[in-house]
Amino acid sequence: MTKMNEKKVGIIGLGKYLPEHRLSNKDLEKIVDTTDEWITARTGIKERRIAADNEATSDMAVKAAKNALENAKLNPGDIDLVIVATITPDMFFPATACIVQNKLGINSVPAFDISVACSGFMYGIAIANQFIKTGVYKHVLVIAAEKMSSVTDWTDRSTCVLMGDGAGAAILGEVKDGGILSVYLGADGSKGDLLNMPAGGSRIPATVSTVEGRLHFLKMQGNELFRHAVKIMAEAAMKATEPLGLKGDDISLVIPHQANIRILNAVAKRMGIDPAKKLYLNIEKYGNMSAASSAVALTEAVEEGRVKKGDTILLDAFGAGLTWGAVVIKW
Ligand code: UT7
C-alpha cells in the first residue's frame, strides 16, 4: 500500500503483439491424438498463435513495447528501465531485456530479465512500482513475452495443446489518482518439479542424449498443478484485496493468467464473483502464453472497454516455480 510521501504509481500505457499464424484445435488433431471437443471442454482453448521460425521472443517484445509507447504517447528515450519477464529468452545470455533495449535504441538504460514463468508480469509490475514510488525512475517498461512454441514438445498431447506465443507490455509511471493499490507476491520452490524444462541449464547441460530424450521441452504434471493453481490464485486474490478492505463485489474485473478456463471459474467461485460479469477471458484465442497471458489480457480488457476510469481491477497469476502474484489497481 502507498505510504505518505510516496508517489502514486499506475499503468500509463499498454501494448501487445500476437504472431499472425493461428493454430486451431482442428490443426492439432492432425499432429497428436486429440480432439477439438477434449481441448475445448478441458481447457477453454480454441486456437493459439505461433511465432514464425525467424521470430524470437525479443522481436515480439519490441513490437508490444512500441505499441505501449504509442499508447502512452511516449518515446523510447522516456524509458528509464526495461524489464522483460520471460522463460523463453532469445538465449540464456545476454538478457532478452538488453536485446530489446538495443532494438529500441535506448542503449544506456538498465535492462534485465525476470524468470518467474506465468507470474512474470505481476513480479515486473511489483519491481516497477518500487522503483517509481521511491523516485528512482520515472517510467519503467515491463514486457512479458514468450515463445512457448520453442519449448513445446509437439509429440506430447498433454502439453502441446495448451501453449501459445505472444507479448504484452505496460509502461508504469506516476499518476495523480488511483494507480496500484496493493501487490502480493509468493513462491514455493518445493513444487518446482510440477512444471519445468529439465535440460539445457547447468544441472543437465545440452548433449545429444538430452536432445534425444526430449529434455529441452516443458514437462508438466497437469493434474496436481491444477489443484495448486485454484487454491493459490484464490488465496493470492484474497491477500491482495483484504488489506484494502475489498470484497469480491468491490472488484470491477478480475484479469487472471489464462491457464485453463476451469481453473479460472473455480477461482471466481472461491472469490464469490460471477465469472460471466467479472472474469476476463481470452484463453479461447491464445491459450496459455505464460507471462504474456496476463499482460495481453489486461491490454485487451482495456482496449475492449471492459476497464473504465475509476474501476478497481485485480490481476492474478500463478505458474512454474511455483510462483504467484496478485495486483490491485484503481484505473
Ligand atoms: O500456466 C501455469 C500453470 N498451468 C496450469 O496450472 C495448468 C494446470 N493443469 C491443467 O490445466 C489440466 O490439468 C490439463 C488441461 C493439463 C489436463 O486436464 P485434466 O482434466 O487434468 O486431464 P488429465 O491430465 O487428468 O487427463 C485426463 C485424460 C487422460 O486419459 P486417461 O488416463 O483418463 O485415459 C489423458 O491421457 O485425458 C487424456 N488427455 C487427452 N486426451 C485428449 C490428456 N491430454 C489430452 C489431449 N487430448 N490433448
Boltz pocket constraint, residues with backbone or C-beta under 6 A from the ligand:
constraints:
  - pocket:
      binder: B
      contacts: [[A, 33], [A, 34], [A, 35], [A, 38], [A, 39], [A, 42], [A, 43], [A, 118], [A, 157], [A, 158], [A, 159], [A, 161], [A, 195], [A, 221], [A, 222], [A, 223], [A, 224], [A, 225], [A, 226], [A, 229], [A, 259], [A, 260], [A, 263], [A, 288], [A, 290], [A, 318], [A, 319], [A, 320]]
      max_distance: 6.0
